[in-house]
């Protein structure tokens, strides 16, 4: 891998009405023609992504979106795509051309509901455009034309006056983005190095199957290796059939064994009982999501009954093979655990049902391709709907009866599971 993956980049969404200069602003920030620019409203149709190094912040992903005041049937589809971008935006840039109406108020409210940091940009500051009669259709608030100081005072937000043409205000916008970046992005949370420690050894069990890209390791494995190296830990990588021999050759037992979830049962049998064990997928439940919430979601597996609907969601799109983990193996293990067939449905990418009520459980992949905000947003949607959500690795470990062993490196998660078991025993379950 030569570039920072999208999932590890700060996602900066650019939102606003049509023709306020969103695409021109992105082109000016990037220093190149990333988005098509035209005087015709609605030029941007699908979200346009631009990864770049945004110093001193580091790797970011800018997302230019269609105007949120688009019209007609196609306009509705474009706005639906833009609303998907809300879910993965770490920092939002709300672009105006000086006009502030009920439309901008609604857009700001949607972003605030998601607790997304917002920077208001008064673009086209080199032009006088406050008398545009086309804007006077937004209802009770009417049309307010503000200069930058007035916007800042009235909204209580960071506001920047810019011109994509003259490049005025771009330096100030860069500093505003840096200041708005969430602390957990700047602090660079660990995937696993904090569980291993400097000078200690982690053994990574990496099966090579048809789903592994030829000549490469899959993304979670690569990112885990890099995280261990950054943490000054040592790494040994083996295939599942070589684990026992590798451990026998070591003078000191490893601090942690990490396996691909598909090999969980064999690796659990070959790993000494006093060596902590988990999977890449469970590590990513902690790194990209909420491990405790997804542990509680896995406990709902015991409540499943034949015919219940289960949604399996994966962040990336790929052509499934005959033994695909999400379409074949997890349904097989779940059915065996429940003892009756379930109704399994699948979604990929950013698609996700608006109505989750028909489902008894949502099982998600590790979201290695996503940023953490989008995964946390999806977990929050399930919680709001009262639907338990867990992930691949936790589901596999629970279905195979090695759940507590797989939670060994995470004391709080293991205690959550033990409390559940104790409560169930007290209730006679």
HELIX and SHEET records of a PDB file:
HELIX    1   1 UNK A    6  UNK A    8  5                                   3    
HELIX    2   2 UNK A   22  UNK A   30  1                                   9    
HELIX    3   3 UNK A   72  UNK A   86  1                                  15    
HELIX    4   4 UNK A  102  UNK A  113  1                                  12    
HELIX    5   5 UNK A  133  UNK A  135  5                                   3    
HELIX    6   6 UNK A  148  UNK A  155  1                                   8    
HELIX    7   7 UNK A  170  UNK A  180  1                                  11    
HELIX    8   8 UNK A  183  UNK A  186  1                                   4    
HELIX    9   9 UNK A  193  UNK A  196  1                                   4    
HELIX   10  10 UNK A  219  UNK A  230  1                                  12    
HELIX   11  11 UNK A  240  UNK A  242  5                                   3    
HELIX   12  12 UNK A  243  UNK A  249  1                                   7    
HELIX   13  13 UNK A  261  UNK A  263  5                                   3    
HELIX   14  14 UNK A  264  UNK A  270  1                                   7    
HELIX   15  15 UNK A  280  UNK A  288  1                                   9    
HELIX   16  16 UNK A  291  UNK A  299  1                                   9    
HELIX   17  17 UNK A  300  UNK A  303  5                                   4    
HELIX   18  18 UNK A  325  UNK A  329  3                                   5    
HELIX   19  19 UNK A  330  UNK A  338  1                                   9    
HELIX   20  20 UNK A  372  UNK A  385  1                                  14    
HELIX   21  21 UNK A  392  UNK A  399  1                                   8    
HELIX   22  22 UNK A  403  UNK A  406  1                                   4    
HELIX   23  23 UNK A  411  UNK A  426  1                                  16    
SHEET    1   A 6 UNK A  48  UNK A  54  0                                        
SHEET    2   A 6 UNK A  58  UNK A  64 -1                                        
SHEET    3   A 6 UNK A  10  UNK A  16  1                                        
SHEET    4   A 6 UNK A  91  UNK A  96  1                                        
SHEET    5   A 6 UNK A 117  UNK A 122  1                                        
SHEET    6   A 6 UNK A 158  UNK A 161  1                                        
SHEET    1   B 2 UNK A  99  UNK A 100  0                                        
SHEET    2   B 2 UNK A 144  UNK A 145 -1                                        
SHEET    1   C 4 UNK A 234  UNK A 238  0                                        
SHEET    2   C 4 UNK A 201  UNK A 205  1                                        
SHEET    3   C 4 UNK A 256  UNK A 259  1                                        
SHEET    4   C 4 UNK A 277  UNK A 279  1                                        
SHEET    1   D 4 UNK A 343  UNK A 348  0                                        
SHEET    2   D 4 UNK A 309  UNK A 314  1                                        
SHEET    3   D 4 UNK A 361  UNK A 364  1                                        
SHEET    4   D 4 UNK A 389  UNK A 391  1                                        
END                                                                             
